[in-house]
Amino acid sequence: MTHEVNRDLLEALADSYGVALDFWDFDGTFCEVSTSTLISVLRAMGVDASTDETIQAELRARVDRPWRRVLPPCTVARNDRETPFQVHVPHGCAVRVDIVTEDGSTMGARQIDDYSQPREIDGVLIGQASFVIPTGTPLGYHILRARVDYGNEIREEEATLIVTPTRLDVEARLRGRAWGMMAQLYSTRSRESWGIGDTADLAEMGSLFGDLGADFLLVNPLHAAEPIEPMSPSPYLPVTRRFFNPMYIRPEDIREVAYMSGPQRSLVTWASENVKKFSLENNLIDRDAAWKAKREALDVIFAAGRSQARQRDFERFRAMEGQGLEDFALWCALVEKYGNEFPPQLRDINSPYVARERRELANRVDFWAWLQWVMDEQLSKAQEESHMAGMRIGISHDLAVGVHPTGADVWMLPNAFAKGIGVGAPPDMYNQQGQNWSQPPWRPDTLEEMDYAPLRDMARTVMRHAGLLRVDHIMGLFRLWWIPEGSAPTEGTYVRFNHEAMVGVLLLEAHRAGVIVVGEDLGTVEPWVREYLRERGIFGTSVFWFEKDESGWPIHPEEFRSDAMVSVDTHDLPPAAGYLAGEHVDLRESLGLLVKPVEEVRAEADEERERVMHRLREHGLIGDSPSEREIVEALHNYVAQTPAPIIQISLVNAVGERRAQNQPGTDQEYPNWRVPMADGTEKVVLVEDLAKNPRLQSLVAAFTHELRDARI
């Protein structure tokens, strides 16, 4: 549909909201964003750009908006420099601004010259004054308090001030190079797992890998999924990123189980019997069966009650998490009662009908809140176990880029999200059809109005028991590819975020939690972004298979970035053994994902493999007829020779697995996120058998030897 509007006016309005008018695609082609896309994206932000008249009205409102309030809605400053901000009061009125810090102390904001001309707003002449946040203001969430003298009275206005560190002190936290393992927790099971990997398996692996010399164990996002079946298999499509998936709880490890009566414990045992057998089979992971059985057991344990001290601990946890936890627990209780489609009157969290349900479902709200407390305790225990085993960093978490369009976050914080938009990625060298992840994006304008609370609350919870945080698609803090509903991924555009504020809030929470931050910056990334992240103390990401020179050859180890976490592969590729065998080509052909003839793609894969083998021989890492195991070990020895400060080994590579966990561009065509960990013979590998796994032991020994010999 063609919209007859003035393109220049539309572009001015779109640009004022951070909507990109054009972009360069992955092969260097300049692309202009269509008029219909610009109008749809603006509509998603509540901006009417349907006619020239509405565009002009929206432009005037956009320009006038800051002049209609005394203080900016939220000011984000760095602690090592002065940060200016503007105040708007009736022309001629005196104004004083103070900073009230978290600890209650007060300091003044210094006024500086501002020669802006007054503006008439709704018949009142409004003037602008400028102040600065002084250098050295303490880190934290503070209050800006303006006292305006109107002549006959003095009024106070308040707004949020967030002071962030300029840079994380990553050197002090790393204390040299670090290496670790990465695993998909749901797929790493033990004999006592309920058909799916859990926090007990996490603690066991933290203990084992710590003893082997690893500094960290990175796992997939553990964000909450649907509270009832069916559960989305993708850990990157959660219902909320702030809270955790209780599917990962090990019921028997809850303290109250030890004090239950025999009949009560029997109910827990009976619930586990069938699903525990799944852990011994190389069949696709059945989350629904595992969670149904586990939920039945957890209901029994919850009903058994707690000691007074334990109940007080639970209540303190609820008080700490605040209204966010209460609302999430209520959402879970409503889904449990009504299913995934709420009655219309319950879709507004502020409706009286929801308030009534909150009262009537109080016991179930308690249950779902209790599950988060249990998860918090078990994650804390896993982190403690990893540190006791010698890990310097410990359990490390992954932050997904977005949430489910009908999940808890969208219900709890509807104003934070754009409507009618899916987030994705434009076509690039790895996916030439583009991607639509079907996730609603945060709105940049309302995030500021909300003092970035959705970001800071989420970051605080995820980092509480983490030593490192991997941020998936960290470009989402700078810009996101917005795709209007019903459009192809190619018909989107970038929308810019206030990256200075977003990164600053993330760094403040990381500083307080003592967490290292790694950003996944693969794909299309503006060159200045990587430099900006480096300056702020955030590591990037390098993957061996993607690091090539202009002629397509693997770059030499010394040419890798010195400010990134490096690995051989990712969860979106087959493990090294499968990739070397060209299984990624076979898989994409079978799923109809190739955009070039299969013969051409297979020839390219063969050439890539030969070039890799040449590089490995060139660096003395393999002989003339290496085995698969020797090649996989050589690949890891290759990355050990890079200057990367953080190196990770995929657990699937260490045990000889060949199957990919995820195939981008597919939904039901491939069993994404449901493949249990097995070896090259497709025999299940259990957590308690890892310590004696010969292939794992050989890889770790070879890698750590190379790491010690590497002169970085």
Secondary structure, 3 states (H helix, E strand, C coil): CCCCCCHHHHHHHHHHCCECCEEECCCCCEEECCHHHHHHHHHHCCCCCCCHHHHHHHHHHHHHHHHHCCCCCEEEEECCCCEEEEEEEECCCEEEEEEECCCCCEEECEEECCCCCCEEECCEEEEEEEEEECCCCCCEEEEEEEEEECCCCEEEEEEEEEEECCCCCHHHHHCCCEEEEEECHHHCCCCCCCCCCCHHHHHHHHHHHHHCCCCEEEECCCEECCCCCCCCCCCCCCCEEEEECHHHCCHHHCHHHHHCCHHHHHHHHHHHHHHHHHCCCCCCCCHHHHHHHHHHHHHHHHHCCCCHHHHHHHHHHHHHHHHHHHHHHHHHHHHHHHCCCCCHHHCCCCCHHHHHHHHHCHHHHHHHHHHHHHHHHHHHHHHHHHHHCCCCCEEEEEECCCCCCCCHHHHHCHHHECCCEEEEECCCCCCCCCEEEEECCECHHHHHHCCCHHHHHHHHHHHCCCCEEEECCHHHHCEEEEEECCCCHHHCEEEECCHHHHHHHHHHHHHHHCCEEEECCCCCCCHHHHHHHHHCCCEEEEEHHHCECCCCCECCHHHCCCCEEEECCCCCCCCHHHHHCCHHHHHHHHCCCCCCCHHHHHHHHHHHHHHHHHHHHHCCCCCCCCCHHHHHHHHHHHHHCCCCCEEEEEHHHHHCCCCCCCCCCCCCCCCCCCCCCECCCCCECCHHHHHHCHHHHHHHHHHHHHHHHCCC
